[in-house]
Amino acid sequence: MPATAMTEVEEVRIEPDGLIGLLGVPRGAQGIVIFAHGSGSGRLSPRNNHVAAALRQAGLATLLVDLLTSIEEGDRRNVF
């Protein structure tokens, strides 16, 4: 069943490496879509957040996660 209300999105920290993600779970979610970002785009990308909002509206949970820590993303050799 499609979600009709806005779903609150919360920032989560994924241990043990401290990866940061944005988790949104609509009431009655039937599954989850995970966006894994490692190069050029990230959890704050307006395009990816727009797609994630549409998926939540359709009743799917979303997790947008950056695969690099803040220290790792500062080293351009880690961005592929």
C-alpha positions in Angstrom: 0.0 0.0 0.0 1.5 3.4 -0.9 2.5 5.7 1.9 0.4 8.8 2.0 2.2 10.8 4.7 5.7 12.3 4.6 8.2 9.8 6.0 10.7 11.2 8.4 14.3 10.6 7.4 16.9 10.1 10.1 20.7 10.1 9.9 22.2 6.8 11.1 25.8 5.8 11.8 26.8 2.3 10.7 29.5 0.7 12.8 32.2 -0.4 13.1 33.6 2.1 10.6 31.2 4.9 11.3 29.6 5.2 7.8 26.8 7.7 7.7 23.5 7.1 6.1 20.0 8.5 5.7 17.2 6.1 6.6 13.6 6.5 5.8 11.0 3.9 6.7 7.4 4.5 5.7 4.6 2.8 7.8 4.1 -0.7 6.5 7.2 -0.8 4.3 7.3 -3.8 2.1 11.1 -3.8 1.4 14.2 -1.6 1.4 16.2 0.0 -1.4 19.9 0.8 -0.5 21.7 3.5 -2.3 25.5 2.9 -1.9 27.6 6.0 -2.8 31.3 5.8 -3.3 32.3 8.2 -6.0 31.1 11.6 -7.1 27.6 11.4 -5.6 26.5 11.0 -2.0 23.7 10.6 0.5 23.0 14.4 0.2 22.6 14.3 -3.6 19.3 16.1 -4.5 18.7 13.7 -7.4 19.1 10.6 -5.2 17.0 12.1 -2.5 14.3 12.8 -5.0 14.3 9.1 -6.2 14.4 7.9 -2.5 11.4 10.1 -1.7 9.4 8.6 -4.6 10.3 5.1 -3.4 9.2 5.8 0.1 5.9 7.2 -1.2 5.5 3.9 -3.0 5.9 2.0 0.3 9.6 1.1 0.2 12.1 2.0 2.9 15.3 3.7 1.7 18.9 3.9 3.0 21.3 6.3 1.3 24.8 5.5 2.6 28.2 6.9 1.8 30.8 4.1 1.5 33.7 6.3 2.4 34.2 7.9 5.8 34.8 11.6 6.0 38.6 10.9 6.4 38.6 8.6 3.4 36.7 10.9 1.1 39.3 13.6 1.7 41.9 11.5 -0.1 41.2 11.8 -3.9 42.9 8.4 -4.4 39.9 6.8 -2.7 37.3 8.3 -5.0 37.0 6.2 -8.1 
